[in-house]
Amino acid sequence: MAHVSREQLQSAGSAALSVEGVSHSYGLRSALKDLSFAIDPATFTVLLGLNGAGKSTLFSLITHLYATQTGSILIFDHDVGRASGEALRRLGVVFQSRTLDLDLTVMQNLAYHAALHGIGSREARLRAGEALERVALTDRMRDKARSLSGGQMRRLEIARALLHRPPLLLLDEPTVGLDVDARADILDHVHRLVAQDGVCVLWATHLVDEIGTRDDVLVLHEGRLLAHGRASKVIADCGAQDVRTAFMRLTGRERETSGVP
Ligand SMILES: Nc1ncnc2c1ncn2[C@@H]1O[C@H](COP(=O)(O)OP(=O)(O)OP(=O)(O)O)[C@@H](O)[C@H]1O
């Protein structure tokens, strides 16, 4: 896909991601209940939910790993079910579990992904070189992925997910297992992708401290969407002082002693 500028995407008026009336059940267990929301291009949205809220199920539907049972999901107006090629071409994904081939070099991991997306080897080398520079891994390109630190592996996965230049990036709990510095580094890097390159990001987490007051937030609890909007507004609407308290109020856990991480 040709690179589309932030202005072009916004003026086109289409949502980066539109989820309409989506429900999902595993047998009798209902995991998502009539979810509807839309997120704009070039924005950063945190999908906040505790374990079991339904975040991974939603990601599996957006990535078309599971067929949509009820409702529809559109990526830049392309239906994930009916026009999956067009929709998924606009999507980059960083999964919760590591998906690098540890026995391949950093460069080979990128080249493999580029080939899967039909990017020619010359163009792939060019894009990979640029991508590695941006995530400060140029000097590691010939090293095996196994030799990278956890934070470096995550940065490589993000670079790889963006190689085909998708305007929508999903990250499923991307900071799991990282130390404080590496977490902050990944969060900063992804915010820059939004501000500078106009990528739209949906970042799933159960950690309230990954939410800035200027971020958009989707609060998912037991398969239901409880709130959606600018974090500062969600906090104010709950009469709370911070996201943690707002989350506790929304989920009716305010009186519980067990805290939200
Ligand atoms: N393959 C499956 N078969 C049956 N039930 C499932 C399956 N996957 C998820 N569930 C159930 O669906 C609900 C939502 O799970 P999901 O993994 O989507 O939540 P999550 O917010 O991603 O949680 P986590 O942060 O722990 O990954 C849970 O009750 C879970 O037990």
The ligand as an ORCA input file, in Angstrom:
! r2SCAN-3c Opt
* xyz 0 1
  N     -10.236    -20.342     23.390
  C     -11.071    -20.086     24.401
  N     -11.980    -21.011     24.786
  C     -12.846    -20.762     25.795
  N     -12.889    -19.615     26.503
  C     -12.005    -18.662     26.161
  C     -11.047    -18.842     25.112
  N     -10.294    -17.725     25.007
  C     -10.758    -16.875     25.953
  N     -11.773    -17.434     26.643
  C     -12.556    -16.802     27.717
  O     -13.077    -15.580     27.205
  C     -12.996    -14.548     28.194
  C     -12.151    -13.393     27.650
  O     -10.804    -13.833     27.507
  P      -9.665    -12.974     26.779
  O      -8.450    -13.852     26.692
  O     -10.200    -12.425     25.528
  O      -9.442    -11.806     27.831
  P      -8.201    -10.840     27.998
  O      -8.762     -9.523     28.396
  O      -7.354    -10.872     26.778
  O      -7.408    -11.495     29.199
  P      -5.815    -11.634     29.390
  O      -5.351    -10.274     29.759
  O      -5.734    -12.610     30.517
  O      -5.237    -12.163     28.119
  C     -12.426    -15.209     29.442
  O     -13.489    -15.601     30.251
  C     -11.691    -16.420     28.900
  O     -11.631    -17.457     29.848
*
